């Protein structure tokens, strides 16, 4: 295994700070009978934008930063999230990517964050040559329900940590924190698509991302629609890559969401057209609207894609 930084160790102080500041951040904190910590990011508490920003940085495994910045590109929606990382591949794919599917009874959620690198049973980790060995585990679950205690115990066991070293952060998509943390994946979805396009991950040196922050929706489907539209039609990323210039250009042309057959309609409409089967959607859709790829060997940059401000406006207004 390659000697990468420990996303668990780097994010542990961020998790501790989130729990310590829970009252200020309008978060709920529960300790289970077996010692695990469950942080409510918006189910029975209000949560907030700042909580979501901090949760993004936990998801990035302590290898990235999320900041709110001004953006005048989308009319009245002038607040955006800017994502930067020290190691985009490990931060985004080795930690932030929601690749751990968890279910028990009627409970289902996708897990993201540094605990994935302790579990490391996704095929992706074999390709990355990475497995973490941290002493504590933190996993973010996109859900509006508390997981059963038996599932909490299972997660701890799979991560190889005692239950009192496990923190689960619950972020419903309809909450302020949940909306923010999903939009904070703008860079991650680009890296995931680069991987799907078979671009060598070891040649991706650096990257940044930017996407508008949507208002939270009243229901799960609305929340899924707005957060996806923010990225698909309003998101922008820059990648800095090694290797031949023509391959950087090829990557730029293949990355934008506009390359997908499903591009051009609000995500909620697309999703309904597939009878709400997420996996029936064209996987190529899930990428930012605009990309720029710079070939470090020559310094030349290649851009592709286009913003769709009218679709962003329609989605965010709930029209």
C-alpha positions in Angstrom: 0.0 0.0 0.0 1.2 3.5 -0.8 2.1 5.7 2.2 -0.6 8.4 2.0 -1.6 10.6 4.9 -4.2 9.2 7.3 -7.6 10.7 6.5 -8.8 9.4 9.9 -6.1 11.0 11.9 -6.2 14.3 9.9 -10.0 14.6 10.3 -10.2 13.5 14.0 -9.6 17.1 15.3 -12.4 18.4 13.0 -14.8 15.7 14.3 -13.9 16.6 17.9 -14.5 20.3 17.2 -17.8 19.6 15.5 -19.0 17.8 18.6 -17.6 20.4 21.0 -19.4 23.2 19.1 -22.6 21.3 18.5 -24.8 23.7 20.5 -23.5 26.7 18.5 -23.9 24.9 15.2 -27.4 23.7 16.2 -26.5 20.1 16.0 -27.7 17.2 18.2 -25.3 14.8 19.8 -26.2 11.4 21.2 -24.0 8.7 22.8 -25.3 5.2 22.3 -25.4 2.6 25.0 -22.2 1.0 23.5 -20.4 4.3 23.3 -20.7 5.4 19.7 -21.4 9.1 19.0 -24.2 10.1 16.7 -24.4 13.7 15.4 -27.7 14.9 14.1 -27.1 17.4 11.3 -30.8 18.3 10.7 -33.3 15.5 11.5 -34.5 16.7 14.9 -32.5 19.9 15.1 -32.1 22.8 12.7 -28.4 22.5 11.9 -27.0 25.2 9.5 -24.7 26.3 6.7 -21.6 26.5 8.9 -22.3 23.0 10.2 -22.5 21.8 6.6 -19.2 23.5 5.7 -17.4 21.8 8.5 -18.9 18.4 7.6 -17.5 18.8 4.1 -14.1 19.2 5.5 -14.6 16.0 7.6 -15.8 14.2 4.5 -12.6 15.4 2.7 -10.6 13.6 5.4 -8.8 16.7 6.7 -7.2 17.1 3.3 -9.3 19.9 2.0 -11.1 23.2 2.8 -14.6 24.4 2.1 -15.4 28.1 2.1 -18.4 30.3 1.3 -17.6 32.8 -1.4 -19.6 35.4 -3.4 -20.6 34.4 -6.9 -22.6 36.7 -9.2 -23.2 34.0 -11.9 -26.7 32.9 -10.9 -28.9 35.9 -10.3 -30.2 36.1 -6.7 -28.3 32.9 -5.7 -25.0 34.7 -4.9 -23.5 32.4 -2.3 -21.2 29.6 -3.6 -19.0 26.9 -2.1 -15.4 26.8 -3.0 -13.5 23.5 -2.5 -9.7 23.1 -2.4 -7.7 20.1 -1.4 -4.1 19.2 -0.7 -4.6 15.8 -2.4 -7.7 15.7 -4.5 -7.6 12.0 -5.3 -7.4 10.7 -1.7 -9.5 13.6 -0.3 -12.3 13.1 -2.8 -12.2 9.4 -3.8 -10.5 7.9 -0.8 -12.7 9.8 1.7 -15.5 12.0 0.4 -17.1 9.7 -2.2 -20.3 8.1 -0.9 -19.3 4.6 -1.7 -20.3 2.6 1.3 -23.9 1.3 0.9 -25.4 0.5 4.3 -28.8 -1.0 5.0 -30.8 -2.9 7.7 -34.5 -3.4 7.7 -36.1 -0.2 6.4 -32.9 1.8 6.9 -30.7 2.7 4.0 -27.9 5.2 3.6 -24.7 5.8 1.6 -21.7 6.4 3.8 -18.9 8.9 3.0 -16.0 10.2 4.8 -12.7 9.0 6.4 -14.2 5.7 7.8 -14.4 4.4 4.3 -10.6 4.2 4.1 -10.6 2.0 7.3 -13.2 -0.3 5.8 -11.6 -0.1 2.3 -13.6 -2.9 0.8 -14.6 -1.0 -2.3 -12.7 -2.0 -5.4 -11.6 1.6 -5.7 -9.2 1.3 -2.7 -7.3 -1.5 -4.4 -6.8 0.8 -7.4 -5.7 3.7 -5.1 -3.4 1.3 -3.1 -4.7 2.9 0.0 -6.0 1.7 3.4 -6.1 3.8 6.5 -5.1 2.7 10.0 -6.5 5.4 12.2 -7.7 4.7 15.7 -11.0 6.5 15.3 -13.7 6.4 12.6 -16.1 9.1 11.3 -18.7 8.3 8.7 -21.2 10.8 7.2 -24.6 9.3 6.3 -27.1 11.0 3.9 -30.3 10.1 5.8 -33.3 11.4 7.6 -33.4 8.5 10.0 -31.2 7.3 12.9 -29.5 4.0 12.1 -30.3 0.9 14.2 -27.9 0.2 17.0 -27.0 -3.1 15.4 -25.9 -1.3 12.2 -23.9 1.1 14.3 -22.1 -1.9 15.9 -21.6 -3.4 12.4 -19.9 -0.2 11.1 -17.5 -0.1 14.0 -16.6 -3.7 13.6 -16.0 -3.3 9.8 -13.8 -0.3 10.5 -11.8 -2.2 13.2 -12.4 0.3 15.9 -14.1 0.2 19.3 -17.6 1.6 19.3 -16.6 4.5 21.5 -14.2 5.5 18.7 -16.9 5.7 16.1 -18.8 8.9 15.1 -21.7 8.9 12.7 -22.9 12.2 11.3 -26.4 12.2 9.9 -27.2 14.8 7.2 -30.7 14.8 5.6 -30.7 16.4 2.1 -33.6 18.6 3.2 -31.5 20.3 5.8 -29.2 23.3 5.5 -26.2 21.3 6.5 -27.2 18.4 4.2 -27.7 20.6 1.2 -24.3 22.2 1.7 -22.4 19.0 2.1 -23.9 17.5 -1.1 -22.9 20.6 -3.1 -19.5 20.3 -1.6 -19.0 17.2 -3.8 -18.5 19.3 -6.9 -14.9 18.4 -7.2 -15.4 14.8 -6.1 -17.9 14.0 -8.9 -15.4 15.3 -11.5 -12.7 13.0 -10.2 -15.2 10.1 -10.1 -16.0 10.7 -13.8 -12.3 11.1 -14.7 -11.9 7.6 -13.1 -14.8 6.3 -15.2 -13.1 7.8 -18.3 -10.0 5.8 -17.4 -7.8 8.8 -16.9 -4.9 7.7 -14.6 -5.7 9.0 -11.2 -2.0 9.2 -10.2 -1.6 12.0 -12.9 -4.2 14.2 -11.2 -2.0 16.6 -9.1 -4.4 19.2 -7.9 -7.9 20.6 -8.3 -10.5 23.1 -7.1 -14.3 23.3 -7.4 -17.1 25.9 -7.1 -20.9 25.6 -7.0 -23.8 27.7 -6.0 -25.5 26.9 -2.7 -29.2 26.1 -3.1 -31.9 26.7 -0.6 -33.0 23.5 1.1 -36.2 21.8 -0.3 -39.2 20.7 1.7 -38.8 17.0 0.8 -36.2 14.5 -0.1 -36.8 14.5 -3.9 -36.7 18.3 -4.0 -33.5 18.3 -2.0 -31.9 15.8 -4.3 -33.0 17.8 -7.3 -31.6 21.1 -6.1 -28.3 19.9 -4.9 -27.7 17.9 -8.1 -28.7 20.9 -10.3 -26.3 23.1 -8.4 -23.4 20.9 -9.6 -24.7 19.7 -13.0 -25.7 23.2 -14.2 -23.8 25.6 -11.9 -20.7 23.7 -10.9 -17.2 24.5 -12.1 -13.9 22.7 -11.5 -10.2 23.0 -12.4 -7.9 20.1 -12.6 -4.1 20.2 -12.9 -2.7 17.0 -14.5 0.6 15.5 -15.6 1.1 13.8 -19.0 0.6 14.7 -22.6 -1.2 17.8 -23.5 -3.6 16.1 -25.9 -4.8 13.8 -23.1 -5.5 16.8 -20.9 -7.6 18.2 -23.7 -9.4 14.9 -24.1 -10.2 14.7 -20.4 -11.6 18.3 -20.5 -13.9 17.4 -23.4 -15.2 14.3 -21.7 -15.8 15.6 -18.2 -18.7 18.2 -18.4 -22.3 17.1 -17.5 -23.3 18.2 -21.0 -21.7 15.1 -22.5 -24.6 13.1 -21.0 -27.8 12.1 -22.8 -29.8 13.2 -19.8 -28.3 16.7 -19.7 -30.6 19.7 -20.1 -33.5 19.2 -17.7 -33.8 19.7 -14.0 -32.6 16.6 -12.2 -35.9 16.1 -10.4 -37.5 15.8 -13.8 -34.9 13.4 -15.1 -35.1 11.3 -11.9 -38.9 11.0 -12.2 -38.5 9.9 -15.8 -36.6 6.9 -14.6 -39.3 6.0 -12.0 -37.0 7.4 -9.3 -34.3 4.8 -9.9 -31.1 6.7 -9.3 -28.9 4.0 -11.0 -31.0 4.2 -14.2 -29.8 7.7 -14.8 -26.8 8.1 -17.1 -23.8 8.0 -14.9 -22.1 10.5 -17.2 -24.5 13.2 -16.1 -22.9 13.5 -12.6 -20.2 16.0 -13.3 -19.8 19.8 -13.1 -21.2 22.1 -15.8 -17.8 23.6 -16.7 -14.3 22.2 -16.5 -10.8 23.4 -17.1 -7.9 21.0 -17.3 -4.4 22.3 -17.3 -1.5 20.2 -18.6 1.4 20.9 -16.2 3.9 19.8 -18.8 3.2 22.7 -21.1 1.0 25.1 -19.0 -1.8 25.0 -21.5 -5.4 24.9 -20.3 -8.5 23.3 -22.0 -12.0 24.3 -21.1 -15.3 22.7 -21.9 -19.0 22.8 -20.9 -21.4 25.7 -20.2 -23.4 27.0 -17.3 -27.2 26.8 -17.4 -28.3 29.7 -15.2 -32.0 29.4 -16.2 -32.1 25.8 -15.1 -30.4 26.7 -11.8 -32.9 29.5 -11.2 -35.9 27.2 -12.0 -34.6 24.5 -9.7 -33.7 26.8 -6.8 -37.0 28.7 -7.0 -39.0 25.5 -7.0 -40.8 26.3 -10.2 
